[in-house]
Amino acid sequence: MKKLLPPIDLLLELEVRSKKNARGLPQQAVQTSVWSGIAFRVGGINIVAPLNHVNEILHYPNLTLVPGTLAWVKGLANIRGTLLPVVDLHVFLNLPPIRINPQSRILVIDQGELVVGLLVDEVLGLRHFEPEQRVTRIKKLDPAIKPYIHGAFQHDGQIWHLFDMMALTQDPLFYKVAV
């Protein structure tokens, strides 16, 4: 009959056998920093915005019109008891007004004291880009949108323009809403 080992000796023997039969750890893959953003479309232009620039995505809500405002101010929405001004990004960028359809969405942005909803044609979900997909040269853009585009990515033959929400909300024109 074999003598039983004390528990500590048994654990030490298991450790020695495990190390002897171990194959080693798998090689650790080099991980690149992937840029992720919310993809949306405005006037046929593919756009991405940094994830931390968009707080929420909403379906088109019921709006209360605000008299005496410019055409790009769609109105106010009551979102869970908070009034949210909604802006038609098309009209602000000198494009024809968005035709509201089931794909139309509101991107809620919160830039300090300014919380506003941007009406866009559609939200296309998350997009992830590798650093080598960054494009340094961007083809001609409409002058109305150019100040808000700060780079681009190319993926599957499509250009995704990087929209800077902070540049939009810091533009003095964005605050001139009265007629």
N, C-alpha and C positions, 0 to 999 in steps of 0.2 A: 504494500500500500504506500502511495506517494505521500510525502509529508506536505501539509498545507503551509503555504507561505503567509507571513503576516501581511495585512492589507497594503502597507506602505511598500514592501518589497515587491508585491504583485504589481502595483502601479508603476514602479520603477522598471520592472521587466517589460511591461506593456509599452512603456515609453521607448525603451531601447529597441524593441522589435518594430515599433511603428517607424522610428527614424531610419532603421536599417532597410525597411521595405518601401519607404516613401519615394515617390517619383520626382519630387520637386514641385515647386509652384509653377503654374503657367506663366508665360511671359506677359508682362504688363504692357498693354497696348498704349502707344503714345496717343494722348487725347488732345485734339485741337480745340480751340475755343470756337464754338458754333454760335453765330448770331441768330437770335430768334425774334420774330416780330409778328404783329397782327397784319394780315394781308387784306386789302380791300380795293375796291375799284371806284374811281371817280372819272366820269366822262371818258371811259375807254382806256384810262391809264391805270396800269397795275402799280399799286403803292403798298409799301410796308411801313409800319410805324413801330418803334421800339415797344416791347411789351409793357415797360413801366410807364409809358405815356398814355395808355388806354386803361381806364379803370373798369369799364363795363361796356357790354354790347347789348343794345335793346332793340326790340321790334319797334316799328313806328307807333308811337303812342297817340292818344287824343291830345290835341293842342288847343290852347286858348290863344287867339290872335292878340297881338299887342299893337294898338293903333300908334301911328306916327313913327314906325320903324321902317328901315330899309327893306327891300324885297328879299334879301337873303336871310332875314330873321323870320323864321317860320312861326314862332310863338313860344309859349311856355307849356311845359308838361309837368304834371304832378306825379313824381316818381317816389312812391312810398312816403308821401307827406312833404317832400322837398320839391320846390319849384326849380325846374331845369330849363334854361333857355335853349332852344333848338335852332341851329343854323343850317341852312342849305349850303353845303360846301361848294356845290356847283355854281350857284349864283354868286357867292362870294368871290369865286375864281373867274368870274366873267364868262361862265358857260350857261347854256340854257338850264332852266330849273329841272330838278330831278323829277321824273315821273314816278310817283310812289307805286311800288309793286310789292309782292310778297318777299322779294329778296332785299328790299330797302332796309337799312339798319341805321341805328344811332350809335355812334362811338362816344361814350362819355369820357371826357378828359377833365382832370382835376389838376390845375396848375396854380397851387397856392390858394389865393382867394377867389380865383375864377374857376367855376365848374360849369361846363357847357357841353351840350350834345351836338355832334356833327352828323348831319344827315349825309349818308353815302349811298351809292348805287347798291352795293352788296359787300358783305364781309366774306372773305374766302378762307378764313381760318388761320391757323399758325403756319408760318413758313420759317424754315431753318436754312441758314446759308453758311458755307465754309468760308474762311478768310480769303481763299484764292478765287472765290466767286465775286469778290468786290470789283466793281467797275470804276475806273478812274475818269473816263471820259463819257459824258452823257450827251446823247443827241439833243438837238434843239428842242426846247420845251416852250410852251406858251409863257410869255413874260409874267402872267398873273400867278402861275404856280411855281415858277422858278425860285423865288425867294424862300420857299418852304421845302425845297428838295435839297438834301445835303448828302448826295451820293446815290449809289445804286448797286444792285446785285444782278448777276446774270445767272439764270438757272433754266435748263432745258430750252435754250434759245429765246427765252423771254427776259425782258429787262424789268426789274422790280425797283421802282424809285423809292428812295428812303425819305419819308415825310417827317419833318421835324415839327411836332406839335408845339414845342416851346417857341419856335420862331413864329408860328401862327399866332399864339396867344400873346406874344410880346409886340406884335405889329400894331402900331397906333390905329390903323384902319379898322382893325378887328373890334375896336371899342367905339367907333363912330357908327352907332346903330340908328340914330334919329334921322328922320327925313329933313 
